[in-house]
């Protein structure tokens, strides 16, 4: 009797071979692995080697990668931080979607498309790629930077905007009465709102007891299975209500972030997220039609760069309007200039509803896919421009803006001094996912750091109003990385007198200075040596863990190449 083969076994083997051969090559070339996955998908897809033909099935499964990614992001963003980010989410995010949609729709009308078609095209192309951008920010350890937070805020609102956009697309495709259209749109909003409210109510009262029960069973497999059930169950609920499934996963992550089980949950889920997200990018790469590119190369190139430049210009102006510095505005604009995965959903829906014909629809899908592939390059160019002060950062930040930027921070680390030692400390903190904010009085140092999107501000750490503005009352640790003994003592004295419960670590000039600092309120002082930055960083992580989570797990080791 012939054995029944495992469904999709050849496709699975093909995906894994592409992932383990092409993606590592891109990483060795210091390019984003996401770009490697996109290239791998293009190579094995139906428009190149043709090893895999069923694009739609692959993309349906690959959507799980985005779901798990958004869940991890939710774990790292408790509800109170989201509330603080509301100005960027509902202000900057709403403005971006609204004005970019209007501009792109206006261009489509100018090119001769009907108004209804133009509205759908403008809305679809206003959205950026959540999966790609979050992956790039994570790889570069830039999610906690100013431009990383603004990018994430805009993406979060875009996920919310998918609901009305899909509803509008369906309504414009429907030739029924206006009353039917209004009722359909109203029903979609009511279902979506009810789903979110229900998720929060159930999550608040059910999640912690549920995890307490599964943890008491003391079985790792059952604990992981329970987490998978929550992620997929909540994602399905929001998808059923007409919302983005990724948004549901994000909400589930935010709710679990408020429990004591978040760290174990994150460790269990990360392997699933990485593998499935790689599959997602491979699926996007498979949709790149090389024949169409060859036949319409000139038009495709014009459309891709027009889309990315128009979106980037609009984003840059809006970021500046929201008082973001030039460097962060430029990097946000470059990072979000591409089309997104939801454009595939909206445009395909519009094609089914005869709002967009086959040729136009396929052209848009190819343009979106190529724009996603070019994003790492655009982001790198923006980073280099800001690093070389072509778009210099604004360093003279007013106290009220500084306080606003740090209002949502809690249990963070304050770094006083961002020279060689301070930068090393910051790198150790980033590797260990510890949020920090740094202060320095060197304008060039601050400008360069801001140009890289780092949370570094111009300010005197020995001044009470500055320490208040950076959330000293909510900080867990302050590390003084300055090279001036007198300045170190001033900062230590101010910090200890204002916030006696805060852990203070400091750089000392020698053993005698170390002893004196510890006698004046410094919890840990380390005498200057060639590895002072690494040692101070590791001690800071240990102090932070003891203060925040009561743990003393060793910090990730860093090399001396800082």
DOMAR-43472 format. One line per field, with one value per residue (C-alpha): residue number from 1; residue in three letters; z, y, x. Coordinates in nm, 4 decimals. Layout:
N
i <- [NUM,...]
aa <- [ALA,...]
pz <- [Z,...]
py <- [Y,...]
px <- [X,...]
//
This chain:
562
i <- [1,2,3,4,5,6,7,8,9,10,11,12,13,14,15,16,17,18,19,20,21,22,23,24,25,26,27,28,29,30,31,32,33,34,35,36,37,38,39,40,41,42,43,44,45,46,47,48,49,50,51,52,53,54,55,56,57,58,59,60,61,62,63,64,65,66,67,68,69,70,71,72,73,74,75,76,77,78,79,80,81,82,83,84,85,86,87,88,89,90,91,92,93,94,95,96,97,98,99,100,101,102,103,104,105,106,107,108,109,110,111,112,113,114,115,116,117,118,119,120,121,122,123,124,125,126,127,128,129,130,131,132,133,134,135,136,137,138,139,140,141,142,143,144,145,146,147,148,149,150,151,152,153,154,155,156,157,158,159,160,161,162,163,164,165,166,167,168,169,170,171,172,173,174,175,176,177,178,179,180,181,182,183,184,185,186,187,188,189,190,191,192,193,194,195,196,197,198,199,200,201,202,203,204,205,206,207,208,209,210,211,212,213,214,215,216,217,218,219,220,221,222,223,224,225,226,227,228,229,230,231,232,233,234,235,236,237,238,239,240,241,242,243,244,245,246,247,248,249,250,251,252,253,254,255,256,257,258,259,260,261,262,263,264,265,266,267,268,269,270,271,272,273,274,275,276,277,278,279,280,281,282,283,284,285,286,287,288,289,290,291,292,293,294,295,296,297,298,299,300,301,302,303,304,305,306,307,308,309,310,311,312,313,314,315,316,317,318,319,320,321,322,323,324,325,326,327,328,329,330,331,332,333,334,335,336,337,338,339,340,341,342,343,344,345,346,347,348,349,350,351,352,353,354,355,356,357,358,359,360,361,362,363,364,365,366,367,368,369,370,371,372,373,374,375,376,377,378,379,380,381,382,383,384,385,386,387,388,389,390,391,392,393,394,395,396,397,398,399,400,401,402,403,404,405,406,407,408,409,410,411,412,413,414,415,416,417,418,419,420,421,422,423,424,425,426,427,428,429,430,431,432,433,434,435,436,437,438,439,440,441,442,443,444,445,446,447,448,449,450,451,452,453,454,455,456,457,458,459,460,461,462,463,464,465,466,467,468,469,470,471,472,473,474,475,476,477,478,479,480,481,482,483,484,485,486,487,488,489,490,491,492,493,494,495,496,497,498,499,500,501,502,503,504,505,506,507,508,509,510,511,512,513,514,515,516,517,518,519,520,521,522,523,524,525,526,527,528,529,530,531,532,533,534,535,536,537,538,539,540,541,542,543,544,545,546,547,548,549,550,551,552,553,554,555,556,557,558,559,560,561,562]
aa <- [UNK,UNK,UNK,UNK,UNK,UNK,UNK,UNK,UNK,UNK,UNK,UNK,UNK,UNK,UNK,UNK,UNK,UNK,UNK,UNK,UNK,UNK,UNK,UNK,UNK,UNK,UNK,UNK,UNK,UNK,UNK,UNK,UNK,UNK,UNK,UNK,UNK,UNK,UNK,UNK,UNK,UNK,UNK,UNK,UNK,UNK,UNK,UNK,UNK,UNK,UNK,UNK,UNK,UNK,UNK,UNK,UNK,UNK,UNK,UNK,UNK,UNK,UNK,UNK,UNK,UNK,UNK,UNK,UNK,UNK,UNK,UNK,UNK,UNK,UNK,UNK,UNK,UNK,UNK,UNK,UNK,UNK,UNK,UNK,UNK,UNK,UNK,UNK,UNK,UNK,UNK,UNK,UNK,UNK,UNK,UNK,UNK,UNK,UNK,UNK,UNK,UNK,UNK,UNK,UNK,UNK,UNK,UNK,UNK,UNK,UNK,UNK,UNK,UNK,UNK,UNK,UNK,UNK,UNK,UNK,UNK,UNK,UNK,UNK,UNK,UNK,UNK,UNK,UNK,UNK,UNK,UNK,UNK,UNK,UNK,UNK,UNK,UNK,UNK,UNK,UNK,UNK,UNK,UNK,UNK,UNK,UNK,UNK,UNK,UNK,UNK,UNK,UNK,UNK,UNK,UNK,UNK,UNK,UNK,UNK,UNK,UNK,UNK,UNK,UNK,UNK,UNK,UNK,UNK,UNK,UNK,UNK,UNK,UNK,UNK,UNK,UNK,UNK,UNK,UNK,UNK,UNK,UNK,UNK,UNK,UNK,UNK,UNK,UNK,UNK,UNK,UNK,UNK,UNK,UNK,UNK,UNK,UNK,UNK,UNK,UNK,UNK,UNK,UNK,UNK,UNK,UNK,UNK,UNK,UNK,UNK,UNK,UNK,UNK,UNK,UNK,UNK,UNK,UNK,UNK,UNK,UNK,UNK,UNK,UNK,UNK,UNK,UNK,UNK,UNK,UNK,UNK,UNK,UNK,UNK,UNK,UNK,UNK,UNK,UNK,UNK,UNK,UNK,UNK,UNK,UNK,UNK,UNK,UNK,UNK,UNK,UNK,UNK,UNK,UNK,UNK,UNK,UNK,UNK,UNK,UNK,UNK,UNK,UNK,UNK,UNK,UNK,UNK,UNK,UNK,UNK,UNK,UNK,UNK,UNK,UNK,UNK,UNK,UNK,UNK,UNK,UNK,UNK,UNK,UNK,UNK,UNK,UNK,UNK,UNK,UNK,UNK,UNK,UNK,UNK,UNK,UNK,UNK,UNK,UNK,UNK,UNK,UNK,UNK,UNK,UNK,UNK,UNK,UNK,UNK,UNK,UNK,UNK,UNK,UNK,UNK,UNK,UNK,UNK,UNK,UNK,UNK,UNK,UNK,UNK,UNK,UNK,UNK,UNK,UNK,UNK,UNK,UNK,UNK,UNK,UNK,UNK,UNK,UNK,UNK,UNK,UNK,UNK,UNK,UNK,UNK,UNK,UNK,UNK,UNK,UNK,UNK,UNK,UNK,UNK,UNK,UNK,UNK,UNK,UNK,UNK,UNK,UNK,UNK,UNK,UNK,UNK,UNK,UNK,UNK,UNK,UNK,UNK,UNK,UNK,UNK,UNK,UNK,UNK,UNK,UNK,UNK,UNK,UNK,UNK,UNK,UNK,UNK,UNK,UNK,UNK,UNK,UNK,UNK,UNK,UNK,UNK,UNK,UNK,UNK,UNK,UNK,UNK,UNK,UNK,UNK,UNK,UNK,UNK,UNK,UNK,UNK,UNK,UNK,UNK,UNK,UNK,UNK,UNK,UNK,UNK,UNK,UNK,UNK,UNK,UNK,UNK,UNK,UNK,UNK,UNK,UNK,UNK,UNK,UNK,UNK,UNK,UNK,UNK,UNK,UNK,UNK,UNK,UNK,UNK,UNK,UNK,UNK,UNK,UNK,UNK,UNK,UNK,UNK,UNK,UNK,UNK,UNK,UNK,UNK,UNK,UNK,UNK,UNK,UNK,UNK,UNK,UNK,UNK,UNK,UNK,UNK,UNK,UNK,UNK,UNK,UNK,UNK,UNK,UNK,UNK,UNK,UNK,UNK,UNK,UNK,UNK,UNK,UNK,UNK,UNK,UNK,UNK,UNK,UNK,UNK,UNK,UNK,UNK,UNK,UNK,UNK,UNK,UNK,UNK,UNK,UNK,UNK,UNK,UNK,UNK,UNK,UNK,UNK,UNK,UNK,UNK,UNK,UNK,UNK,UNK,UNK,UNK,UNK,UNK,UNK,UNK,UNK,UNK,UNK,UNK,UNK,UNK,UNK,UNK,UNK,UNK,UNK,UNK,UNK,UNK,UNK,UNK,UNK,UNK,UNK,UNK,UNK,UNK,UNK,UNK,UNK,UNK,UNK,UNK,UNK,UNK,UNK,UNK,UNK,UNK,UNK]
pz <- [0.0000,-0.1049,0.1743,0.1470,0.1230,0.3741,0.2183,0.1078,0.2143,-0.1004,-0.0505,0.3160,0.2262,-0.0446,0.2007,0.4601,0.2032,0.0762,0.4316,0.5487,0.2330,0.1106,0.4326,0.6064,0.2977,0.3296,0.7006,0.6237,0.3809,0.6714,0.4992,0.6650,0.6827,0.5880,0.2544,0.2176,0.2715,0.0128,-0.2392,-0.1575,-0.2213,-0.5530,-0.6620,-0.5748,-0.6713,-0.9796,-1.1699,-1.1478,-1.0832,-1.0230,-0.7355,-0.5507,-0.7357,-0.4737,-0.3536,-0.1840,0.0388,0.1420,0.2309,0.4345,0.6482,0.6570,0.8116,1.1356,1.1359,1.1537,1.4262,1.6456,1.5787,1.6927,2.0002,2.0992,2.0466,2.2664,2.5391,2.5351,2.5428,2.8551,2.8360,3.0314,2.7767,2.4939,2.6711,2.6919,2.3188,2.2269,2.0844,1.8261,1.7662,1.7214,1.6205,1.3979,1.2887,1.1941,1.0119,0.8145,0.6957,0.6168,0.4318,0.2533,0.1327,0.0042,-0.1765,-0.3408,-0.4334,-0.5886,-0.7986,-0.9126,-1.0153,-1.2050,-1.3905,-1.5053,-1.2589,-1.1345,-0.7953,-0.6284,-0.7599,-0.6597,-0.3027,-0.2640,-0.4233,-0.2062,0.1118,0.0306,-0.0536,0.2520,0.4694,0.5413,0.6242,0.9959,0.9664,0.7718,0.9713,1.3147,1.2052,1.0855,1.4048,1.6172,1.4246,1.4723,1.8391,1.7530,1.8741,2.1856,1.9907,1.9229,1.5564,1.6460,1.8797,1.6252,1.3505,1.5715,1.6708,1.3056,1.2219,1.5118,1.3865,1.0341,1.1697,1.3196,0.9877,0.8025,0.9386,0.7846,0.4694,0.4071,0.4844,0.2381,-0.0294,0.0142,0.0071,-0.3087,-0.4709,-0.3679,-0.6051,-0.3467,-0.1829,0.0350,0.3360,0.2959,0.2704,0.5876,0.7803,0.6669,0.7750,1.1097,1.1735,1.1047,1.3574,1.6234,1.5829,1.5999,1.9079,2.0870,2.0133,2.1608,2.4743,2.5253,2.4848,2.7525,2.9966,2.9588,2.9592,3.2824,3.4745,3.3090,3.2005,3.5381,3.6990,3.3778,3.3764,3.7503,3.6851,3.3923,3.5754,3.8732,3.6431,3.5936,3.2328,2.9775,2.6802,2.8365,2.9271,2.5697,2.4284,2.6490,2.5142,2.1533,2.2262,2.3625,2.0700,1.7971,1.9800,2.0294,1.6744,1.5361,1.7435,1.6051,1.2523,1.2836,1.3985,1.0836,1.2488,1.1737,1.3250,1.3971,1.6073,1.8136,1.8766,1.9822,2.2332,2.3737,2.4199,2.5975,2.8437,2.9216,2.9637,3.2811,3.4385,3.6026,3.3270,3.0391,3.0389,3.0195,2.7532,2.5426,2.5641,2.4523,2.1553,1.9942,1.7968,1.6367,1.5510,1.3799,1.1592,1.0569,0.9921,0.7571,0.5748,0.5514,0.3736,0.1435,0.0508,-0.0279,-0.2429,-0.4380,-0.5581,-0.7494,-1.1170,-1.3056,-1.6444,-1.5700,-1.4420,-1.7633,-1.9840,-1.7980,-1.6365,-1.6880,-1.5557,-1.2551,-1.1559,-1.1813,-0.9788,-0.7043,-0.6463,-0.6822,-0.4141,-0.1742,-0.2259,-0.1933,0.1279,0.2689,0.1964,0.3615,0.6645,0.7076,0.7047,0.9494,1.1894,1.1883,1.2497,1.5609,1.6902,1.6071,1.5292,1.1688,1.2064,1.3651,1.1113,0.8205,0.9578,1.0304,0.6772,0.5182,0.7334,0.6483,0.2817,0.1407,0.0678,0.3180,0.3392,0.3860,0.0429,-0.0989,0.0855,-0.0092,-0.3762,-0.4251,-0.2691,-0.5028,-0.8002,-0.7012,-0.6717,-1.0159,-0.8669,-1.0013,-1.3220,-1.3409,-1.5064,-1.2702,-0.9671,-1.0562,-1.1278,-0.7845,-0.6125,-0.7851,-0.6932,-0.3279,-0.3158,-0.4689,-0.2364,0.0590,-0.0794,-0.1113,0.2419,0.4136,0.1576,0.2120,0.5902,0.5657,0.3457,0.5948,0.8816,0.6993,0.6153,0.9796,1.1006,0.8798,0.9946,0.6518,0.8490,1.1867,1.4989,1.7231,2.0572,2.2425,2.3660,2.5955,2.9354,2.8563,2.5382,2.7268,2.9964,2.7294,2.5518,2.8777,3.0410,2.9568,3.0788,3.4000,3.5638,3.3037,3.3378,3.3244,3.1762,3.2718,3.0054,2.6553,2.5694,2.5086,2.8404,2.8247,2.4723,2.5837,2.8787,2.6425,2.4087,2.6963,2.8066,2.4517,2.4264,2.7472,2.6438,2.9199,2.8340,2.8943,2.8418,2.8286,2.9039,2.7855,2.7521,2.4390,2.1529,1.8886,2.0895,2.1391,1.7749,1.6470,1.8840,1.7905,1.4262,1.4953,1.6634,2.0111,2.3232,2.4066,2.5140,2.5857,2.9586,3.2834,3.4928,3.8144,3.7830,3.9698,3.6971,3.4335,3.6451,3.7060,3.3328,3.2456,3.4951,3.7834,4.0182,3.7999,3.7084,3.8588,3.8137,3.7265,3.5941,3.5953,3.3103,3.3187,3.3301,3.5590,3.9301,4.0491,3.8057,3.9047,4.2712,4.1832,3.9852,4.2558,4.5285,4.3368,4.2448,4.5979,4.7643,4.5220,4.4780,4.7697,4.6590,4.3133,4.2546,4.1701,3.9807,3.8957,3.7187,3.9590,3.8739,4.1095,4.4180,4.6586,4.4543,4.4428,4.8240,4.8622,4.6138,4.7942,5.1181,4.9580,4.8397,4.5324,4.5512,4.3143,4.1894,3.9473,3.9161,3.5649,3.3555,2.9862,3.0255,3.2439,2.9975,2.9777,3.3534,3.4323,3.1797,3.3232,3.6796,3.5675,3.4147,3.7338,3.9514,3.7222,3.7368,4.1142,4.1481,3.8885,3.8726,4.1727,3.9556,3.9213,3.5949,3.4280,3.1602,2.8025,2.7564,2.5276,2.3397,2.3763,2.0291,2.1408]
py <- [0.0000,0.3330,0.5788,0.9109,1.1910,1.4757,1.7725,2.0561,1.8623,1.9664,2.3321,2.3188,2.1733,2.4390,2.7201,2.5902,2.5446,2.8997,3.0355,2.8625,2.9381,3.2851,3.4710,3.3996,3.5312,3.8636,3.8787,3.8166,4.1075,4.3159,4.3401,4.2778,3.9078,4.0288,4.1424,3.7977,3.6310,3.8597,3.7694,3.3993,3.4166,3.5929,3.3199,3.0173,3.1788,3.1167,3.4108,3.2847,2.9195,2.8156,2.5777,2.6947,2.7950,2.8453,3.2003,3.2589,2.9500,3.0404,3.3966,3.2779,3.0587,3.3222,3.5754,3.3863,3.5426,3.8926,3.7777,3.6448,3.9533,4.1866,3.9698,4.0112,4.3877,4.3934,4.2134,4.4952,4.7730,4.7738,4.9567,5.2593,5.3239,5.3037,5.5625,5.7941,5.7398,5.8418,6.1761,6.0012,5.7104,5.9118,6.2396,6.1636,5.8239,5.9626,6.2578,6.0283,5.7966,6.0805,6.3178,6.0481,5.8820,6.2151,6.2970,5.9541,5.9526,6.2978,6.1727,5.8730,6.1041,6.3233,6.0105,5.9431,5.6854,5.7102,5.8718,5.5466,5.3581,5.6427,5.6435,5.2723,5.3011,5.6017,5.4293,5.1023,5.2688,5.4968,5.1895,5.0719,4.7267,4.6543,4.3262,4.4653,4.7879,4.6250,4.3533,4.6123,4.8180,4.5043,4.3902,4.7316,4.7624,5.0871,5.0240,5.2345,5.5291,5.8401,5.7562,5.3920,5.4926,5.7322,5.4672,5.2115,5.4602,5.5303,5.1587,5.0899,5.3444,5.2030,4.8629,5.0300,5.2054,4.8733,4.8183,5.1264,5.0902,4.7345,4.8420,5.1348,4.9056,4.6635,4.9483,5.1013,4.7577,4.7144,4.8732,4.8607,5.1591,5.4223,5.2980,4.9520,5.1059,5.3123,5.0135,4.7926,5.0499,5.1095,4.7347,4.6943,4.9642,4.8264,4.4736,4.5940,4.8096,4.5341,4.2855,4.5143,4.5869,4.2164,4.1242,4.3748,4.2696,3.8969,3.9504,4.1507,3.8860,3.5597,3.5738,3.5814,3.2981,3.0987,3.1278,3.0554,2.7277,2.6208,2.7228,2.5078,2.2046,2.2515,2.1334,2.3514,2.2078,2.2811,2.6354,2.6994,2.5458,2.7774,3.0803,2.9668,2.9229,3.2788,3.4341,3.2522,3.2728,3.6488,3.6992,3.4931,3.6943,4.0286,3.8861,3.7566,4.1036,4.2558,4.3886,4.3008,3.9672,4.1263,4.3899,4.1121,3.9538,4.2931,4.3364,3.9879,4.0727,4.3994,4.2193,3.9483,4.2209,4.3266,3.9806,3.8226,3.5578,3.7875,3.6895,3.3152,3.3701,3.5774,3.3095,3.0396,3.2330,3.3930,3.0793,3.0575,3.4270,3.4193,3.1186,3.2235,3.5830,3.4529,3.2599,3.5798,3.7668,3.4700,3.4820,3.8537,3.7918,3.5238,3.7859,3.9811,3.9212,3.9479,3.9256,4.2320,4.4152,4.3296,4.4367,4.7618,4.8340,5.2106,5.2492,5.0218,5.2157,5.5488,5.4204,5.2656,5.5743,5.8073,5.6127,5.6078,5.9727,6.0993,5.9021,6.0027,6.3720,6.3660,6.1765,6.4132,6.7211,6.5661,6.4557,6.8071,6.9439,6.7228,6.8816,6.5919,6.6817,6.6736,6.3570,6.1511,6.2870,6.1839,5.8333,5.7838,5.8969,5.6604,5.3646,5.3994,5.4989,5.1570,4.9959,4.7374,4.3845,4.5129,4.6755,4.3209,4.2466,4.5733,4.5719,4.2063,4.2817,4.5792,4.3566,4.1091,4.3995,4.5341,4.8623,4.7907,4.5947,4.3035,4.4914,4.7897,4.5623,4.3421,4.6502,4.7953,4.4649,4.4481,4.8124,4.7439,4.4317,4.6131,4.9108,4.6704,4.5189,4.8660,4.9791,4.8551,5.0540,5.3698,5.3303,5.2894,5.5991,5.8024,5.6759,5.7785,6.1230,6.1882,6.0427,6.2879,6.5791,6.6386,6.6551,6.7586,6.6811,6.9470,6.9265,7.2190,7.0375,7.2316,7.0815,7.0327,6.8386,6.6318,6.5520,6.4605,6.2247,6.0448,6.0565,5.6942,5.5597,5.3592,5.1545,5.2886,5.3710,5.7254,5.7530,6.0708,6.1211,5.9753,5.9599,5.6357,5.4788,5.5974,5.4578,5.1199,5.1143,5.1984,4.9134,4.6635,4.7885,4.7553,4.3971,4.3179,4.5010,4.7610,5.0992,5.4007,5.7744,5.9579,6.3132,6.4946,6.8515,6.7921,6.9316,6.7223,6.4005,6.4695,6.5687,6.2539,6.0334,6.2006,6.1519,5.7793,5.7983,5.7262,5.8621,6.1108,6.4698,6.7830,6.8471,6.8845,6.5732,6.7539,6.9887,6.8921,7.0080,6.8008,6.4834,6.5448,6.5931,6.2567,6.0752,6.0379,5.9590,5.6597,5.5453,5.2326,5.3172,5.6097,5.5345,5.8209,5.7645,6.1056,6.1468,6.4527,6.3503,6.6753,6.6443,6.2788,6.3860,6.6642,6.4279,6.1609,6.4126,6.5519,6.2062,6.0671,6.3676,6.3724,5.9979,5.8048,5.4768,5.4875,5.2742,5.4855,5.3486,5.5621,5.5728,5.6427,5.7667,5.5262,5.3060,5.6018,5.7863,5.4679,5.4457,5.8119,5.7876,5.4844,5.6811,5.9567,5.7548,5.5733,5.2082,5.0789,5.2579,5.1060,5.2366,5.3383,5.0586,4.9544,4.7599,5.0150,5.0564,4.6860,4.6353,4.9360,4.8203,4.4695,4.6006,4.8367,4.5494,4.3453,4.6376,4.7007,4.3362,4.3233,4.6458,4.5753,4.1988,4.0751,3.8682,3.8664,3.6769,3.7689,4.0368,3.9445,3.9545,4.2196,4.2192,4.4880,4.6253,4.9353]
px <- [0.0000,0.1475,0.2037,0.0176,0.2759,0.2717,0.0866,0.3161,0.6279,0.8174,0.7190,0.8231,1.1638,1.2031,1.1231,1.3689,1.6466,1.5946,1.5875,1.9074,2.1075,2.0097,1.9185,2.2562,2.4398,2.2575,2.3399,2.7097,2.6938,2.5507,2.2140,1.8794,1.7766,1.4272,1.5708,1.7283,1.3913,1.2300,1.5011,1.4657,1.0910,1.1453,1.3910,1.1745,0.8413,0.6283,0.7785,1.1396,1.2400,0.8793,0.9628,0.6494,0.3324,0.0591,0.1340,-0.2007,-0.1803,0.1723,0.0739,-0.2248,0.0008,0.2755,0.0360,0.0982,0.4460,0.2985,0.0591,0.3401,0.5535,0.2754,0.2194,0.5865,0.5588,0.2488,0.4442,0.6983,0.4359,0.2148,-0.1180,0.0030,0.2796,0.0254,-0.1891,0.1104,0.1792,-0.1762,-0.0597,0.1552,-0.0865,-0.4049,-0.2445,0.0514,-0.0867,-0.4288,-0.2705,-0.0395,-0.3161,-0.5571,-0.3229,-0.1218,-0.4440,-0.5737,-0.2506,-0.2177,-0.5881,-0.5476,-0.2557,-0.4617,-0.7502,-0.5037,-0.3840,-0.7403,-0.8708,-1.2331,-1.2840,-1.3948,-1.0909,-0.8608,-0.9942,-0.9188,-0.5737,-0.4851,-0.6003,-0.4222,-0.0911,-0.1002,-0.0364,0.3181,0.4544,0.4205,0.6089,0.9042,0.9474,0.9187,1.1626,1.4159,1.3807,1.4247,1.7328,1.8922,1.7842,1.6038,1.2487,1.3127,1.4570,1.2530,1.2048,1.1390,0.8561,0.7059,0.7255,0.5560,0.2833,0.2004,0.1982,-0.0355,-0.2872,-0.2536,-0.3565,-0.6641,-0.7318,-0.7495,-1.1004,-1.2689,-1.0565,-1.1777,-1.5327,-1.5096,-1.3650,-1.6539,-1.9054,-1.7623,-1.7694,-2.1328,-2.3841,-2.6649,-2.8347,-2.6734,-2.8748,-2.7204,-2.3734,-2.4167,-2.5523,-2.2643,-2.0060,-2.1797,-2.2025,-1.8297,-1.7395,-1.9752,-1.8402,-1.4810,-1.5387,-1.7304,-1.4498,-1.1810,-1.3866,-1.4594,-1.0912,-0.9882,-1.2621,-1.1945,-0.8174,-0.8225,-1.0157,-0.9138,-0.5487,-0.3715,-0.5782,-0.5437,-0.1642,-0.1493,-0.3285,-0.1095,0.2089,0.1026,0.0837,0.4604,0.4653,0.6449,0.4540,0.1143,0.2254,0.3372,0.0188,-0.1890,-0.0004,-0.0522,-0.4229,-0.4489,-0.2597,-0.4506,-0.7850,-0.7717,-0.6392,-0.9256,-1.1768,-1.0567,-1.0387,-1.3955,-1.5051,-1.3553,-1.0395,-0.6781,-0.5717,-0.2336,-0.4132,-0.5729,-0.2338,-0.1000,-0.3849,-0.3211,0.0469,-0.0371,-0.2638,-0.0075,0.2584,0.0780,0.1200,0.4244,0.4424,0.5471,0.9168,0.8481,0.5822,0.8224,1.0953,0.8471,0.7083,1.0149,1.1211,0.7727,0.7799,1.1197,1.0478,0.6981,0.8031,1.0729,0.8007,0.5946,0.8731,0.9344,0.5646,0.5867,0.8953,0.7088,0.4592,0.7263,0.6496,0.9789,0.8037,0.5947,0.9038,1.0902,0.7999,0.7271,1.0644,1.0515,0.6976,0.7634,1.0768,0.8917,0.5970,0.8127,1.0241,0.7249,0.5363,0.8297,0.9230,0.5641,0.5078,0.8459,0.7867,0.4444,0.5775,0.8709,0.6451,0.3985,0.6732,0.8148,0.4637,0.4514,0.7755,1.0043,1.3656,1.4878,1.6958,1.4164,1.1658,1.3871,1.4459,1.0749,0.9902,1.2430,1.1386,0.7665,0.7942,0.7041,0.3693,0.2472,0.1153,-0.2409,-0.2190,-0.2209,-0.5460,-0.7182,-0.6134,-0.7090,-1.0483,-1.0855,-0.9970,-1.2698,-1.5167,-1.4167,-1.2929,-0.9441,-0.8801,-0.6368,-0.3489,-0.3597,-0.3993,-0.1015,0.1106,0.0291,0.1117,0.4511,0.5228,0.4368,0.6561,0.9554,0.9103,0.9260,1.2457,1.4019,1.3127,1.6327,1.8333,1.6243,1.6553,2.0341,2.0690,1.8640,2.0792,2.3986,2.2586,2.1718,2.5025,2.6920,2.4738,2.3227,1.9992,2.1340,1.9377,1.7871,1.9667,1.8118,1.5034,1.2711,1.1974,0.8280,0.9128,1.1693,0.9143,0.6577,0.8980,0.9797,0.6372,0.5605,0.8934,0.9017,1.1785,1.4205,1.7892,1.9270,2.2768,2.4654,2.7327,2.7246,3.0929,3.2849,3.1821,2.8220,2.7790,2.9128,2.6739,2.3865,2.4840,2.4836,2.1415,2.0017,2.1306,1.9433,1.6227,1.6536,1.5056,1.7289,1.7570,2.0904,2.2023,2.5141,2.6429,2.8508,2.6411,2.8209,2.7773,2.4068,2.3545,2.5273,2.3272,1.9973,2.0896,2.0992,1.7585,1.8977,1.7185,1.9946,1.9214,2.1179,2.1009,2.2951,2.2308,2.3293,2.0269,1.7110,1.4691,1.6537,1.6416,1.2718,1.2116,1.3735,1.1516,1.3942,1.1056,1.0153,1.3670,1.5191,1.8875,2.1103,2.4573,2.7090,2.9544,3.1221,3.5005,3.5027,3.5280,3.3690,3.0795,3.0281,2.9950,2.7488,2.5228,2.5442,2.4580,2.1580,2.0262,2.0670,1.9032,1.6083,1.5518,1.7050,1.5458,1.7086,2.0186,2.3256,2.6243,2.9250,3.2587,3.5466,3.8940,4.0755,4.0281,4.0317,3.7689,3.5626,3.5595,3.4680,3.1787,3.0345,3.0451,2.8373,2.5370,2.6702,2.5650,2.8324,3.1424,3.3929,3.7475,3.8557,4.0072,4.0124,3.6852,3.5053,3.2153,3.1361,3.1713,2.9569,2.6971,2.6788,2.6544,2.3777,2.1784,2.2244,2.1119,1.8135,1.7044,1.7352,1.5373,1.2651,1.2126,1.4044,1.6376,2.0123,2.0547,2.3842,2.3800,2.4559,2.8313,2.9719,3.2982,3.5618,3.4858,3.3020]
//
